[in-house]
Amino acid sequence: LARVLARMRNLSAILPVYDIFEQNETAYYISEAVEYITLRDFLVRNGGRLNFEQMCRLFKPVFSTLASLHSVGVIHRGISPETMIVSRDGRLRIDGFCIPDLRTARTDLSSELYKGYAAIEQYGFDGESGAWTDVYSVAAVIYRTLIGSPAPDATERVTNDRMIIPPDIAEELPAYALSALADALQILPNDRTVTAEELRDELSASPAAAGTAS
């Protein structure tokens, strides 16, 4: 994982990895040191949520970075307001990469799943993880960014889906954005938006998204 991240160091929405070494039977990697706060803290400092235009500007580089990582087989599985960081220059980046077993329940390791942001397939239900797993997580983070509170956990939504967008906030959002979030936050992987590019296009109502829909 560290070697792949090192090869992808030029991606704008991750911290560049510059060195990898092993010591005391442990592997380490060294990344760029930047001053940052978590996205969670950033939102708290900015009134709890952002409007749609602010969200789009902040998240714009994330989609292309995710697409590039997915193309080489790197699935994060832990995207959340705690693992996304905002540096002093205002750039949003993805942090907190780790091996798949740590972000999947029912493995030999104690799983580290982020309630409200982990997709249902990470809990050991039917369905493999893939790009669509990160799509769910980043859409859940966008939901939190726009709404001001996290979505219900996927395990709760399976039996009682209470995820809503408050009417006053829904009125502020373009219809295509509401549709994009609904598609990306589908509980079952087979019903969900598959790629980061598709989510980006749907959120921007681009011609590519329109062509896919037709």
C-alpha positions, 0 to 999 in steps of 0.5 A, spaced: 500 500 500 505 504 501 509 503 495 503 504 491 501 511 495 508 513 493 508 512 486 501 516 486 504 522 490 502 527 485 495 526 486 492 533 489 488 530 494 493 525 498 499 527 502 505 525 498 509 519 501 516 520 500 520 514 503 518 507 506 522 503 511 522 497 515 524 497 523 523 492 528 518 488 524 514 494 522 513 497 516 513 505 516 512 510 511 514 518 511 509 523 508 509 530 507 508 534 514 503 539 513 499 543 518 491 541 518 485 540 521 480 534 520 474 536 516 470 534 522 473 540 526 473 544 519 466 544 519 465 545 526 469 552 525 465 554 519 458 553 522 457 546 522 456 545 515 457 548 508 452 550 502 452 546 496 457 551 492 462 551 498 462 543 498 463 543 491 469 547 491 472 543 497 471 536 494 473 537 487 480 534 487 477 528 491 473 525 486 479 525 481 484 522 486 479 517 488 478 515 481 486 514 480 487 510 486 481 506 484 484 505 478 490 501 481 486 497 486 487 502 492 480 502 496 480 506 502 474 503 506 475 509 511 473 515 508 470 520 514 470 527 516 476 524 521 480 521 515 479 527 511 483 533 512 484 540 511 490 544 510 492 551 511 492 552 504 484 550 504 485 544 500 481 537 502 485 531 502 484 524 504 488 521 510 488 514 514 490 509 509 490 502 512 490 495 510 483 492 508 482 487 514 482 493 518 476 496 515 472 490 514 468 486 520 469 479 521 476 479 520 482 477 524 483 484 526 479 489 530 475 493 525 476 500 525 469 502 521 466 509 522 459 509 524 455 513 518 460 512 513 462 505 512 458 501 507 454 495 508 459 491 505 464 492 510 460 489 515 460 482 513 454 482 509 454 479 502 457 484 497 465 485 495 468 492 497 470 496 491 470 503 488 463 503 490 464 502 497 468 509 497 463 512 493 458 510 499 463 513 504 465 520 500 457 521 499 456 520 506 461 525 508 458 530 503 451 529 506 454 530 513 457 537 510 451 539 507 446 537 512 450 538 518 449 531 521 451 524 519 447 519 516 444 513 520 449 507 520 448 503 514 446 497 519 440 501 521 438 503 514 437 496 512 431 495 517 429 502 518 431 507 513 430 513 516 435 517 512 432 524 510 434 531 508 431 536 512 426 540 507 429 547 508 436 544 506 433 540 500 430 547 498 437 549 497 440 544 493 439 543 486 435 537 484 441 533 480 445 534 487 439 530 491 439 525 486 446 524 486 446 523 493 440 518 493 444 514 488 451 514 491 448 512 498 444 506 496 444 501 501 446 495 497 452 495 492 448 493 486 444 499 486 449 504 488 453 509 484 459 505 482 465 510 480 467 516 483 467 519 476 460 518 476 458 521 483 462 527 480 458 528 474 452 527 477 453 532 482 455 537 477 450 535 472 455 534 467 453 532 460 456 525 461 451 524 467 446 526 463 448 521 457 448 515 462 441 517 465 438 517 458 
